[in-house]
Amino acid sequence: MSPRIAVATGRRVLRQVRHDPRTIALLLAVPALLLVLMRFIFDGQDQVFQSIGAPLCGLFPFIVMFLISSITMLRERTSGTLERLMTMPMSKLDLLLGYGLAFGALAAAQAIVVCSVGFGLLGLTAPHGAVLVGALAILNAVLGMALGLLLSAFARTEFQAVQFMPAFVFPQILLCGLFVSREDMAPALEAISWLLPFTYAYDALARAVSPTPLGSGIVVDALVVAGTTIGALVLGALTLKRRTP
């Protein structure tokens, strides 16, 4: 692994994003605007907005980064850019680490914008600090990036990549406990929910915005999210080939 090559790869990805205003808007503006929309939807229901909006400050980055990274990597694969990169003296880890650095920086910017709007302008509260929510948002965004890079290997077109949202992400949103407590679900659904990484991402955020003590559970949640991220990157590396068929 070469840190210099990884950093150079990250810079290349950031330059590509900088020249794409629509992607920048999707990354930075859309999550904040959706949060504002929710504030007006639950106007006069502050407790409901707090219970849903505060965790979403840390979950929106996962959703958006999953979509952006899967489409970006798919473009690299289908345009031949990835094949040309793999002919260079670059390891698979260099490539994925470069993407991780680039999207990690974008995730940090996204988390700052969303948390600033949510906790600074819309009146959301975080008893354990908005900084903790922001840190979890970055961790979740990196998880979304890793899963997006992995699943991009199973898509042939951008339309197929977008379809992974309803097929892979939406079920996790429904089962994570955001709308209905997992204890109130059917036993089979509750069991499935514990196998999904989004559940642990939400659980950590729910602890961060709850007035009760954090406890050791948030550490377990963060470790599961980090471990899933590493596992997804390793599996993603296995899908990269020096030559395309």
N, C-alpha and C positions, 0 to 999 in steps of 0.2 A: 504494500500500500504506500502511495506517495501523497503526503498532505498537499504538496504543491499542485499536483494534477487534480486532486479533489477540489481544491479552492478554485482552480482555473475552470473546472467544470461548473461549479456553483456560480461563478461570475457569468459564464455563458448563458446559463438558464435565466439569471436575473436580467441580463440584457435583452433576452427574448421577451420576457414578461414586460419590461419597461416599454417596449415598442408595441404593446398590445393594450390599448386603453380599456377595451371591454373586459379583459381578464383582470386588470387592476380594479375596475369598478366592481366586478364580481367578488373579488377578494376583500376589498376594503369597505365599499359603500353598501352593497346589498345586505350583508348581515346586520349592519347598524340600522338600515331602513326597515328591515323586517322586525327588528326589536321595537322600533318606533311604532310600526303598524300594530304590533301586539299591545303596546301601551294604550292605543286608542280603542282597540277591540275590547280590552278589559277596563275601560274607563269607569271609574267608580268602584272597581273591584280590586283594590290595591293588594289584598292578600293573595288573590289568585294570580295576579301579575307577578308578584314577588316569588311565589312558589314555582312558577313556570319560567318567567323571564330570567331570573338570576342564574339557574343552571344552563339556560340556553346561551348565555354569554360565553360559556365554555364549551358548548356543544356545536354551535354554528361553525367554528373553525374546522372541526372534524369533517362536517358535511361538505363544506366548500372546498377544503383541501383535497378530499377524496376525489371530487369531481375534476378539479383542475389538474391534479397529478396524473390521474388515469388518462385523461385526454392528451396531456402533454407528452407522456411517455408513448402513447399510441402513435402520435404524430412522428415521434423520433423513430419508431419501428417501421411505420409504413412509408415514410419519406426517404428511408435509406440512411438517415443521419446516424442512427444507432449502429448500423453495420459499418459505416465509415469510422466511427469512433472506436469500435472494437478491433479495427485493424491496426490501431495505434498502440504504442506500449502503455496501455492503460488496463488496470485490473478491473474486474467487475465491481469490486468493493470501492475502488476510486470513483467509478461512475455513480453508484448509488449513494456514496457519501457526499459527492458533489451535489446531487439532487437534494439530499437531506439538509445540507447547509443552506442551499438556496431557499427551499421551502420552509426551513426553520426560521430564516430571517423574515420571510413573508408572513409566517404564522405569528411571529412576535408583533409585527406591524398590525396585523389583523386583530390580535388580542387586545392591543393597546386601544385601537379605535373602538371596538365593540364594548370593552369594559369602560372606557371613558364615557361613551354615550349612555350605557346602561346605568352605571353607578354614579356618574357625574351629572347627567342631564335628566334621566328618567326616574330618579329616586329609588333605584334598587339598593338594597343593603346587603353587606356581607360581614357578619359578626366577626369572622376570622380574617378579614381584610380582603380588599379587592385584588391585592397583589397575588394572594394565593389563588384566587379564581383565574387571574391572568396566567399564572404559571401552569395551572392545570389546562387552560385553554391551549397553550402552546404545546403541551404534552399530547393533548388530544389531536391537535392539528397534525403533529408529526405522525401519530398513529394513522390518521386518515390518509396522509401522504404515502405511508408505507403500504397500506392496503390498496390504495389506488394504483401504485406502481406494480404491485403483484397482480391484481385483477386485470390490468391492461393487457397482460399476456394472453388473456382468453377472449379478447375482442379483436375484430378485424376492421371495424369501422368506428367512427366517433359516435354514431347512433347506438351501436352496441355498447360502447363504453358508458354512455348516458343511461342505458337501460339497467346497468348495475345499481343505480340509485334506488329504484323501486324494488329491485330484486334482492339487494344485499343490505342497503342502509335503512330503508324505511321499516322493514320488520324489526330491526334492532331498536329503532326509535320507539316503536309501539310496545316492545317487550322490556325496555330498560327500566320502567317504573316511573317515567316522567308524567304520564297521564293517569295511569292506574297502578296502584301499589302491587308489586309482584306477589305479595302474600294473598291478594284478592284474586289472582288469576287462577285458571285451571292448573292443577298440579303439573300436567305435561308442559304447559307453557312456562310455568315458573322454572321447571328443570331446564328447559331450553334456554331461558334467559341467562342462566348462570354460565352458559357456554359461550356467550356472545361478549366480545370486548367492549362494546358500547355500554353494556350494563355496568361495568366497573368504572368506565369514564363518567357515567352519570352519577354513580354512587359516590365517587370522590367529590364531585361538585355539590351534590346534595349535602354532604357532610360539611363542605366549606361554607355553605350559605345558611346552615342551621345554627341556632344559638347554643346547641348542646356541644359538649366537649368533642374534639375531633377523634380522639382515641386512636388505636392502632389500625383501625379498619381503613383509614385513608391511605396509610402506607402500603397496605396490601393491595388496595385498588391501583395505586400508582405503579407498584411493581408489576402487576398484571398487565397494565397498559404498556409499560416500557418493555416487558418481556414479549408481548404480542408484536410490538413494533419491530423489535430485533428479529423475531421469528419470520415476520412478513418480509423483511429486507433480505434475510438469508434465502428464503424461498424465491423471492424476486430475482436474486442473483442467479439462481439455477435456471431461470427462464431466459437469461441473456446468452446468446450464442455468438460465436465469432463469425459465423456465416449464417445467412438466412437460406432456407430451402428454396 
